[in-house]
Amino acid sequence: MIHRPWLSLIILAVVLGLPPAQASPPEQLRAEAEETARLLARLLQAGRLAIEQNQALIDDVHTGNKGFTPEVFERQMYEIFRQRTGIDLSALAVKQAPFAVPSQARTLLPALIEASKDVVRDAQVVINQRGIGYKNFIPATFGSQASARFSKQSRVQTAMQPRNPKNEPDDYESSVLHWLSGRPNGEAYVSELTESGKILRVMMPIYYQRECLACHGGPKGELDISGYPKEGAQEGALAGAISVKIPLRAE
Ligand code: HEC
């Protein structure tokens, strides 16, 4: 049986060589990194939800061209993100944007947007195929591909390989997932400074909803449409987390 790991949505973002405008106190650096990490997790989640909203269309056997272009996807992702954060991504480029988006996020959010659109662009042939229902283009595959691309674009040096199918959580992630699984479903984030305060790690939990249970629900062990054994999960249970690792942008 193929083991489905707990977590495959890992963004590892490192900004190299961007000097800060002025030295900032550590709390401010942490606050900026934390907000950036949260927004990245939110954006990846918005992209996953945009795929989910279109799942029936993507898996439509009879239609060829679905019209689910990177641009259509982008608009829907923006809308979901706006509903959940109040932030209009199309205004990001405006220098004096009327909202407080940290400068680190102003570089990284557009990079994740591009990575996400590239994934949808590359999937066009698959999406537009007629005669095939389930295409394995689902929120989870989108999420891991977008994070992998995003990390590559940011030229990250890292030991973790987000594309690795055996994407097991590391020790930190395991302990956070364990802690989260014992708590009620909520929109909590967990964040912690690691590596002598140089790296901030933020995790955003993802919970199962009813529509997830076709694949992740019961009976446990039975194969789902994608060929994986079902987990036997209940609605509201912890499904995994988006994990973001981000440097404090210090000199
Ligand atoms: C069509 C079947 C299907 C549905 C429906 C589905 N998933 Fe999945 N899910 C999968 C597959 C297949 C993977 C593994 C993807 C891969 O190969 O990376 C996966 C992986 C995941 C992962 C990442 C952990 C891992 O094992 O890689 C999470 C988190 C997850 N699903 C949550 C959900 C949630 C939450 C929903 C509902 C909103 C959902 N899934 C709906 C099939 C499904």
py3Dmol code that shows the C-alpha trace and the ligand (Angstrom):
import py3Dmol

protein = """\
ATOM      1  CA  MET A   1       0.000   0.000   0.000  1.00  0.00           C
ATOM      2  CA  ILE A   2       1.164   3.486  -0.732  1.00  0.00           C
ATOM      3  CA  HIS A   3       1.654   5.438   2.412  1.00  0.00           C
ATOM      4  CA  ARG A   4       0.048   8.815   2.230  1.00  0.00           C
ATOM      5  CA  PRO A   5       2.128  11.215   4.281  1.00  0.00           C
ATOM      6  CA  TRP A   6       0.607  13.568   6.751  1.00  0.00           C
ATOM      7  CA  LEU A   7       1.715  16.596   5.008  1.00  0.00           C
ATOM      8  CA  SER A   8       3.014  17.500   1.636  1.00  0.00           C
ATOM      9  CA  LEU A   9       2.306  21.162   1.496  1.00  0.00           C
ATOM     10  CA  ILE A  10       5.528  22.730   2.441  1.00  0.00           C
ATOM     11  CA  ILE A  11       6.688  26.115   1.436  1.00  0.00           C
ATOM     12  CA  LEU A  12      10.263  26.884   2.143  1.00  0.00           C
ATOM     13  CA  ALA A  13      10.978  30.461   1.416  1.00  0.00           C
ATOM     14  CA  VAL A  14      14.222  32.230   1.829  1.00  0.00           C
ATOM     15  CA  VAL A  15      14.931  35.727   0.697  1.00  0.00           C
ATOM     16  CA  LEU A  16      18.584  36.102  -0.024  1.00  0.00           C
ATOM     17  CA  GLY A  17      20.552  39.282   0.034  1.00  0.00           C
ATOM     18  CA  LEU A  18      17.794  41.796   0.505  1.00  0.00           C
ATOM     19  CA  PRO A  19      19.201  44.415   2.861  1.00  0.00           C
ATOM     20  CA  PRO A  20      16.700  45.889   5.296  1.00  0.00           C
ATOM     21  CA  ALA A  21      16.005  49.593   4.870  1.00  0.00           C
ATOM     22  CA  GLN A  22      17.064  50.163   8.456  1.00  0.00           C
ATOM     23  CA  ALA A  23      17.845  47.986  11.376  1.00  0.00           C
ATOM     24  CA  SER A  24      14.607  46.914  12.980  1.00  0.00           C
ATOM     25  CA  PRO A  25      14.103  45.608  16.460  1.00  0.00           C
ATOM     26  CA  PRO A  26      13.761  41.824  16.687  1.00  0.00           C
ATOM     27  CA  GLU A  27      10.057  41.968  17.581  1.00  0.00           C
ATOM     28  CA  GLN A  28       9.378  43.926  14.437  1.00  0.00           C
ATOM     29  CA  LEU A  29      11.328  41.448  12.312  1.00  0.00           C
ATOM     30  CA  ARG A  30       9.421  38.615  13.851  1.00  0.00           C
ATOM     31  CA  ALA A  31       6.078  40.328  13.330  1.00  0.00           C
ATOM     32  CA  GLU A  32       6.913  40.950   9.695  1.00  0.00           C
ATOM     33  CA  ALA A  33       8.054  37.381   9.067  1.00  0.00           C
ATOM     34  CA  GLU A  34       5.015  36.024  10.859  1.00  0.00           C
ATOM     35  CA  GLU A  35       2.569  38.086   8.868  1.00  0.00           C
ATOM     36  CA  THR A  36       4.374  37.154   5.651  1.00  0.00           C
ATOM     37  CA  ALA A  37       4.256  33.467   6.480  1.00  0.00           C
ATOM     38  CA  ARG A  38       0.559  33.661   7.329  1.00  0.00           C
ATOM     39  CA  LEU A  39      -0.255  35.420   4.104  1.00  0.00           C
ATOM     40  CA  LEU A  40       1.690  32.822   2.111  1.00  0.00           C
ATOM     41  CA  ALA A  41      -0.174  30.014   3.846  1.00  0.00           C
ATOM     42  CA  ARG A  42      -3.463  31.813   3.191  1.00  0.00           C
ATOM     43  CA  LEU A  43      -2.599  32.287  -0.442  1.00  0.00           C
ATOM     44  CA  LEU A  44      -1.689  28.650  -0.952  1.00  0.00           C
ATOM     45  CA  GLN A  45      -4.917  27.702   0.770  1.00  0.00           C
ATOM     46  CA  ALA A  46      -6.875  30.102  -1.485  1.00  0.00           C
ATOM     47  CA  GLY A  47      -5.326  28.401  -4.513  1.00  0.00           C
ATOM     48  CA  ARG A  48      -6.294  24.983  -3.168  1.00  0.00           C
ATOM     49  CA  LEU A  49      -9.857  26.179  -2.629  1.00  0.00           C
ATOM     50  CA  ALA A  50     -10.027  27.612  -6.147  1.00  0.00           C
ATOM     51  CA  ILE A  51      -9.113  24.173  -7.493  1.00  0.00           C
ATOM     52  CA  GLU A  52     -11.669  22.565  -5.198  1.00  0.00           C
ATOM     53  CA  GLN A  53     -14.415  24.908  -6.439  1.00  0.00           C
ATOM     54  CA  ASN A  54     -13.703  23.771  -9.974  1.00  0.00           C
ATOM     55  CA  GLN A  55     -13.224  20.085  -9.276  1.00  0.00           C
ATOM     56  CA  ALA A  56     -16.458  18.993 -10.988  1.00  0.00           C
ATOM     57  CA  LEU A  57     -15.566  21.050 -14.044  1.00  0.00           C
ATOM     58  CA  ILE A  58     -11.987  19.731 -14.148  1.00  0.00           C
ATOM     59  CA  ASP A  59     -13.230  16.152 -13.867  1.00  0.00           C
ATOM     60  CA  ASP A  60     -16.001  16.600 -16.443  1.00  0.00           C
ATOM     61  CA  VAL A  61     -15.731  13.679 -18.902  1.00  0.00           C
ATOM     62  CA  HIS A  62     -17.680  15.253 -21.746  1.00  0.00           C
ATOM     63  CA  THR A  63     -16.246  18.731 -22.110  1.00  0.00           C
ATOM     64  CA  GLY A  64     -12.936  19.334 -23.834  1.00  0.00           C
ATOM     65  CA  ASN A  65     -11.913  22.940 -23.369  1.00  0.00           C
ATOM     66  CA  LYS A  66     -12.914  23.853 -19.808  1.00  0.00           C
ATOM     67  CA  GLY A  67     -11.955  27.510 -19.931  1.00  0.00           C
ATOM     68  CA  PHE A  68     -10.222  27.090 -16.587  1.00  0.00           C
ATOM     69  CA  THR A  69      -7.238  29.134 -17.629  1.00  0.00           C
ATOM     70  CA  PRO A  70      -4.486  30.457 -15.352  1.00  0.00           C
ATOM     71  CA  GLU A  71      -6.225  33.856 -15.535  1.00  0.00           C
ATOM     72  CA  VAL A  72      -9.620  32.474 -14.495  1.00  0.00           C
ATOM     73  CA  PHE A  73      -7.926  30.576 -11.691  1.00  0.00           C
ATOM     74  CA  GLU A  74      -6.046  33.717 -10.629  1.00  0.00           C
ATOM     75  CA  ARG A  75      -9.246  35.777 -10.383  1.00  0.00           C
ATOM     76  CA  GLN A  76     -10.919  33.144  -8.233  1.00  0.00           C
ATOM     77  CA  MET A  77      -7.865  32.764  -6.021  1.00  0.00           C
ATOM     78  CA  TYR A  78      -7.723  36.550  -5.544  1.00  0.00           C
ATOM     79  CA  GLU A  79     -11.399  36.630  -4.619  1.00  0.00           C
ATOM     80  CA  ILE A  80     -11.063  33.857  -2.028  1.00  0.00           C
ATOM     81  CA  PHE A  81      -7.964  35.508  -0.598  1.00  0.00           C
ATOM     82  CA  ARG A  82      -9.728  38.871  -0.466  1.00  0.00           C
ATOM     83  CA  GLN A  83     -12.735  37.399   1.341  1.00  0.00           C
ATOM     84  CA  ARG A  84     -10.490  35.826   3.949  1.00  0.00           C
ATOM     85  CA  THR A  85      -7.889  38.522   4.499  1.00  0.00           C
ATOM     86  CA  GLY A  86      -9.458  41.734   3.221  1.00  0.00           C
ATOM     87  CA  ILE A  87      -6.414  42.170   0.992  1.00  0.00           C
ATOM     88  CA  ASP A  88      -6.744  42.915  -2.694  1.00  0.00           C
ATOM     89  CA  LEU A  89      -3.766  41.245  -4.344  1.00  0.00           C
ATOM     90  CA  SER A  90      -4.144  43.286  -7.499  1.00  0.00           C
ATOM     91  CA  ALA A  91      -3.243  46.363  -5.441  1.00  0.00           C
ATOM     92  CA  LEU A  92       0.003  44.801  -4.179  1.00  0.00           C
ATOM     93  CA  ALA A  93       2.099  46.541  -6.771  1.00  0.00           C
ATOM     94  CA  VAL A  94       0.856  49.932  -5.635  1.00  0.00           C
ATOM     95  CA  LYS A  95       3.524  51.312  -3.368  1.00  0.00           C
ATOM     96  CA  GLN A  96       1.252  53.109  -0.971  1.00  0.00           C
ATOM     97  CA  ALA A  97      -1.268  50.340  -0.807  1.00  0.00           C
ATOM     98  CA  PRO A  98      -3.958  51.104   1.738  1.00  0.00           C
ATOM     99  CA  PHE A  99      -3.191  48.100   3.866  1.00  0.00           C
ATOM    100  CA  ALA A 100      -0.308  46.886   5.884  1.00  0.00           C
ATOM    101  CA  VAL A 101       1.424  44.187   3.894  1.00  0.00           C
ATOM    102  CA  PRO A 102       5.023  43.679   5.035  1.00  0.00           C
ATOM    103  CA  SER A 103       7.642  44.376   2.388  1.00  0.00           C
ATOM    104  CA  GLN A 104       8.848  40.787   2.582  1.00  0.00           C
ATOM    105  CA  ALA A 105       5.342  39.666   1.592  1.00  0.00           C
ATOM    106  CA  ARG A 106       5.279  42.113  -1.304  1.00  0.00           C
ATOM    107  CA  THR A 107       8.059  40.128  -2.924  1.00  0.00           C
ATOM    108  CA  LEU A 108       6.967  36.656  -1.900  1.00  0.00           C
ATOM    109  CA  LEU A 109       3.216  36.803  -2.573  1.00  0.00           C
ATOM    110  CA  PRO A 110       3.692  37.660  -6.274  1.00  0.00           C
ATOM    111  CA  ALA A 111       6.231  34.816  -6.538  1.00  0.00           C
ATOM    112  CA  LEU A 112       3.708  32.357  -5.119  1.00  0.00           C
ATOM    113  CA  ILE A 113       0.976  33.740  -7.401  1.00  0.00           C
ATOM    114  CA  GLU A 114       3.181  33.147 -10.440  1.00  0.00           C
ATOM    115  CA  ALA A 115       4.143  29.668  -9.270  1.00  0.00           C
ATOM    116  CA  SER A 116       0.465  28.801  -8.750  1.00  0.00           C
ATOM    117  CA  LYS A 117      -0.541  30.089 -12.179  1.00  0.00           C
ATOM    118  CA  ASP A 118       2.310  28.131 -13.761  1.00  0.00           C
ATOM    119  CA  VAL A 119       0.975  24.944 -12.208  1.00  0.00           C
ATOM    120  CA  VAL A 120      -2.482  25.605 -13.674  1.00  0.00           C
ATOM    121  CA  ARG A 121      -0.918  26.548 -17.005  1.00  0.00           C
ATOM    122  CA  ASP A 122       1.068  23.311 -17.137  1.00  0.00           C
ATOM    123  CA  ALA A 123      -2.049  21.342 -16.281  1.00  0.00           C
ATOM    124  CA  GLN A 124      -4.094  22.737 -19.179  1.00  0.00           C
ATOM    125  CA  VAL A 125      -3.596  19.703 -21.425  1.00  0.00           C
ATOM    126  CA  VAL A 126      -4.703  17.398 -18.639  1.00  0.00           C
ATOM    127  CA  ILE A 127      -7.613  19.606 -17.587  1.00  0.00           C
ATOM    128  CA  ASN A 128      -8.894  19.968 -21.144  1.00  0.00           C
ATOM    129  CA  GLN A 129      -8.763  16.288 -21.938  1.00  0.00           C
ATOM    130  CA  ARG A 130     -12.103  14.875 -23.024  1.00  0.00           C
ATOM    131  CA  GLY A 131     -13.147  11.343 -22.156  1.00  0.00           C
ATOM    132  CA  ILE A 132     -11.355  11.180 -18.826  1.00  0.00           C
ATOM    133  CA  GLY A 133     -13.063  11.926 -15.521  1.00  0.00           C
ATOM    134  CA  TYR A 134     -10.708  11.922 -12.560  1.00  0.00           C
ATOM    135  CA  LYS A 135      -7.459  13.558 -13.628  1.00  0.00           C
ATOM    136  CA  ASN A 136      -5.517  13.651 -10.372  1.00  0.00           C
ATOM    137  CA  PHE A 137      -5.485  17.428 -10.548  1.00  0.00           C
ATOM    138  CA  ILE A 138      -6.835  18.105  -7.082  1.00  0.00           C
ATOM    139  CA  PRO A 139      -6.094  20.629  -4.309  1.00  0.00           C
ATOM    140  CA  ALA A 140      -3.382  18.422  -2.789  1.00  0.00           C
ATOM    141  CA  THR A 141      -1.452  17.901  -6.025  1.00  0.00           C
ATOM    142  CA  PHE A 142      -1.843  21.575  -6.874  1.00  0.00           C
ATOM    143  CA  GLY A 143      -0.576  22.529  -3.413  1.00  0.00           C
ATOM    144  CA  SER A 144       2.561  20.459  -3.501  1.00  0.00           C
ATOM    145  CA  GLN A 145       3.405  21.488  -7.054  1.00  0.00           C
ATOM    146  CA  ALA A 146       2.877  25.175  -6.344  1.00  0.00           C
ATOM    147  CA  SER A 147       4.998  25.065  -3.187  1.00  0.00           C
ATOM    148  CA  ALA A 148       7.767  23.169  -4.930  1.00  0.00           C
ATOM    149  CA  ARG A 149       7.862  25.665  -7.757  1.00  0.00           C
ATOM    150  CA  PHE A 150       7.690  28.589  -5.422  1.00  0.00           C
ATOM    151  CA  SER A 151      10.653  27.386  -3.413  1.00  0.00           C
ATOM    152  CA  LYS A 152      12.668  26.785  -6.551  1.00  0.00           C
ATOM    153  CA  GLN A 153      11.889  30.249  -7.849  1.00  0.00           C
ATOM    154  CA  SER A 154      13.080  31.761  -4.640  1.00  0.00           C
ATOM    155  CA  ARG A 155      16.346  29.849  -5.059  1.00  0.00           C
ATOM    156  CA  VAL A 156      16.107  28.145  -1.779  1.00  0.00           C
ATOM    157  CA  GLN A 157      18.826  25.930  -0.456  1.00  0.00           C
ATOM    158  CA  THR A 158      17.109  23.308   1.536  1.00  0.00           C
ATOM    159  CA  ALA A 159      17.382  19.717   2.498  1.00  0.00           C
ATOM    160  CA  MET A 160      13.676  19.103   2.226  1.00  0.00           C
ATOM    161  CA  GLN A 161      12.188  18.170  -1.104  1.00  0.00           C
ATOM    162  CA  PRO A 162       8.583  19.205  -1.348  1.00  0.00           C
ATOM    163  CA  ARG A 163       8.101  16.999  -4.419  1.00  0.00           C
ATOM    164  CA  ASN A 164       9.180  13.907  -2.664  1.00  0.00           C
ATOM    165  CA  PRO A 165       6.142  11.633  -2.371  1.00  0.00           C
ATOM    166  CA  LYS A 166       7.442  10.455   0.962  1.00  0.00           C
ATOM    167  CA  ASN A 167       7.095  13.919   2.281  1.00  0.00           C
ATOM    168  CA  GLU A 168       7.086  13.111   5.926  1.00  0.00           C
ATOM    169  CA  PRO A 169       6.859  15.939   8.428  1.00  0.00           C
ATOM    170  CA  ASP A 170      10.076  16.790  10.182  1.00  0.00           C
ATOM    171  CA  ASP A 171      10.297  16.654  13.954  1.00  0.00           C
ATOM    172  CA  TYR A 172       8.953  20.142  14.428  1.00  0.00           C
ATOM    173  CA  GLU A 173       6.025  19.520  12.092  1.00  0.00           C
ATOM    174  CA  SER A 174       5.232  16.203  13.710  1.00  0.00           C
ATOM    175  CA  SER A 175       5.059  17.713  17.130  1.00  0.00           C
ATOM    176  CA  VAL A 176       2.852  20.570  15.966  1.00  0.00           C
ATOM    177  CA  LEU A 177       0.526  18.197  14.088  1.00  0.00           C
ATOM    178  CA  HIS A 178       0.317  16.023  17.143  1.00  0.00           C
ATOM    179  CA  TRP A 179      -0.533  19.027  19.297  1.00  0.00           C
ATOM    180  CA  LEU A 180      -3.108  20.288  16.804  1.00  0.00           C
ATOM    181  CA  SER A 181      -4.823  16.938  16.462  1.00  0.00           C
ATOM    182  CA  GLY A 182      -5.761  17.041  20.128  1.00  0.00           C
ATOM    183  CA  ARG A 183      -7.452  20.406  19.811  1.00  0.00           C
ATOM    184  CA  PRO A 184     -10.784  21.542  18.440  1.00  0.00           C
ATOM    185  CA  ASN A 185     -10.980  22.543  14.796  1.00  0.00           C
ATOM    186  CA  GLY A 186     -10.115  26.209  14.430  1.00  0.00           C
ATOM    187  CA  GLU A 187      -8.238  28.701  12.322  1.00  0.00           C
ATOM    188  CA  ALA A 188      -5.252  28.691  14.639  1.00  0.00           C
ATOM    189  CA  TYR A 189      -1.724  29.245  13.485  1.00  0.00           C
ATOM    190  CA  VAL A 190       1.257  27.923  15.300  1.00  0.00           C
ATOM    191  CA  SER A 191       4.459  29.880  15.056  1.00  0.00           C
ATOM    192  CA  GLU A 192       7.835  29.494  16.622  1.00  0.00           C
ATOM    193  CA  LEU A 193      11.341  30.867  16.230  1.00  0.00           C
ATOM    194  CA  THR A 194      13.927  28.214  15.483  1.00  0.00           C
ATOM    195  CA  GLU A 195      17.632  28.031  14.659  1.00  0.00           C
ATOM    196  CA  SER A 196      18.695  30.556  17.294  1.00  0.00           C
ATOM    197  CA  GLY A 197      15.928  32.904  16.325  1.00  0.00           C
ATOM    198  CA  LYS A 198      16.927  33.146  12.667  1.00  0.00           C
ATOM    199  CA  ILE A 199      14.067  31.156  11.159  1.00  0.00           C
ATOM    200  CA  LEU A 200      10.394  31.505  11.900  1.00  0.00           C
ATOM    201  CA  ARG A 201       8.207  28.491  11.357  1.00  0.00           C
ATOM    202  CA  VAL A 202       4.488  28.884  10.913  1.00  0.00           C
ATOM    203  CA  MET A 203       1.950  26.132  10.443  1.00  0.00           C
ATOM    204  CA  MET A 204      -1.652  26.517   9.376  1.00  0.00           C
ATOM    205  CA  PRO A 205      -3.835  23.473   9.960  1.00  0.00           C
ATOM    206  CA  ILE A 206      -6.204  22.076   7.338  1.00  0.00           C
ATOM    207  CA  TYR A 207      -9.297  20.178   8.442  1.00  0.00           C
ATOM    208  CA  TYR A 208     -11.442  17.663   6.603  1.00  0.00           C
ATOM    209  CA  GLN A 209     -14.815  18.788   5.344  1.00  0.00           C
ATOM    210  CA  ARG A 210     -17.607  16.544   4.198  1.00  0.00           C
ATOM    211  CA  GLU A 211     -16.542  16.639   0.545  1.00  0.00           C
ATOM    212  CA  CYS A 212     -13.069  15.391   1.439  1.00  0.00           C
ATOM    213  CA  LEU A 213     -14.400  12.175   2.875  1.00  0.00           C
ATOM    214  CA  ALA A 214     -15.057  10.581  -0.510  1.00  0.00           C
ATOM    215  CA  CYS A 215     -11.311  10.022  -0.572  1.00  0.00           C
ATOM    216  CA  HIS A 216     -10.145  10.467   3.018  1.00  0.00           C
ATOM    217  CA  GLY A 217     -13.168   9.026   4.843  1.00  0.00           C
ATOM    218  CA  GLY A 218     -14.313   5.469   5.370  1.00  0.00           C
ATOM    219  CA  PRO A 219     -14.243   2.605   5.099  1.00  0.00           C
ATOM    220  CA  LYS A 220     -10.648   2.834   6.205  1.00  0.00           C
ATOM    221  CA  GLY A 221      -8.225   1.074   3.872  1.00  0.00           C
ATOM    222  CA  GLU A 222     -10.569   0.935   0.884  1.00  0.00           C
ATOM    223  CA  LEU A 223      -8.998   2.522  -2.199  1.00  0.00           C
ATOM    224  CA  ASP A 224     -10.313   5.914  -3.237  1.00  0.00           C
ATOM    225  CA  ILE A 225     -10.695   7.105  -6.832  1.00  0.00           C
ATOM    226  CA  SER A 226      -7.054   8.227  -6.851  1.00  0.00           C
ATOM    227  CA  GLY A 227      -5.849   4.775  -5.839  1.00  0.00           C
ATOM    228  CA  TYR A 228      -4.837   5.606  -2.264  1.00  0.00           C
ATOM    229  CA  PRO A 229      -6.218   3.799   0.762  1.00  0.00           C
ATOM    230  CA  LYS A 230      -8.738   5.920   2.604  1.00  0.00           C
ATOM    231  CA  GLU A 231      -7.832   7.150   6.094  1.00  0.00           C
ATOM    232  CA  GLY A 232     -11.214   6.601   7.674  1.00  0.00           C
ATOM    233  CA  ALA A 233     -11.223  10.259   8.745  1.00  0.00           C
ATOM    234  CA  GLN A 234     -14.209  12.085  10.183  1.00  0.00           C
ATOM    235  CA  GLU A 235     -15.477  15.489   9.180  1.00  0.00           C
ATOM    236  CA  GLY A 236     -13.650  18.176  11.182  1.00  0.00           C
ATOM    237  CA  ALA A 237     -10.581  16.066  11.890  1.00  0.00           C
ATOM    238  CA  LEU A 238      -7.114  17.403  11.237  1.00  0.00           C
ATOM    239  CA  ALA A 239      -6.023  16.627   7.667  1.00  0.00           C
ATOM    240  CA  GLY A 240      -2.590  18.175   7.692  1.00  0.00           C
ATOM    241  CA  ALA A 241      -1.069  21.609   7.607  1.00  0.00           C
ATOM    242  CA  ILE A 242       0.574  24.148   5.425  1.00  0.00           C
ATOM    243  CA  SER A 243       4.031  24.634   6.802  1.00  0.00           C
ATOM    244  CA  VAL A 244       6.032  27.764   6.103  1.00  0.00           C
ATOM    245  CA  LYS A 245       9.634  28.321   7.010  1.00  0.00           C
ATOM    246  CA  ILE A 246      10.740  31.886   6.693  1.00  0.00           C
ATOM    247  CA  PRO A 247      13.895  33.767   7.654  1.00  0.00           C
ATOM    248  CA  LEU A 248      13.807  36.823   9.808  1.00  0.00           C
ATOM    249  CA  ARG A 249      15.078  39.414   7.430  1.00  0.00           C
ATOM    250  CA  ALA A 250      17.997  40.701   9.361  1.00  0.00           C
ATOM    251  CA  GLU A 251      21.397  41.880   8.241  1.00  0.00           C
TER     252      GLU A 251
END
"""
ligand_1 = """\
43
HEC
C -10.362 12.789 -5.211
C -9.851 12.317 -3.944
C -9.504 13.367 -2.898
C -10.328 14.305 -2.336
C -11.799 14.558 -2.631
C -9.525 15.010 -1.367
N -8.262 14.520 -1.353
Fe -6.767 15.071 -0.122
N -5.475 13.894 -1.121
C -5.812 13.047 -2.147
C -4.607 12.483 -2.712
C -4.548 11.540 -3.900
C -3.531 13.022 -1.992
C -2.054 12.789 -2.222
C -1.615 13.758 -3.285
C -0.203 13.572 -3.698
O 0.072 12.582 -4.359
O 0.601 14.446 -3.381
C -4.129 13.903 -0.990
C -3.394 14.606 -0.063
C -3.934 15.454 0.867
C -3.173 16.249 1.814
C -1.660 16.346 1.919
C -1.078 15.298 2.698
C -0.549 14.246 1.795
O -0.830 13.127 2.112
O 0.127 14.524 0.815
C -4.037 16.935 2.558
C -3.710 17.890 3.704
C -5.355 16.630 2.059
N -5.264 15.738 1.044
C -6.492 17.185 2.542
C -7.708 17.107 1.890
C -8.850 17.921 2.241
C -8.890 18.888 3.409
C -9.809 17.616 1.337
C -11.182 18.248 1.227
C -11.237 19.678 1.170
C -9.287 16.613 0.437
N -8.007 16.342 0.795
C -10.001 16.050 -0.587
C -7.076 12.773 -2.589
C -8.200 13.513 -2.284
"""
view = py3Dmol.view(width=600, height=400)
view.addModel(protein, "pdb")
view.setStyle({"model": 0}, {"cartoon": {"style": "trace"}})
view.addModel(ligand_1, "xyz")
view.setStyle({"model": 1}, {"stick": {}})
view.zoomTo()
view.show()
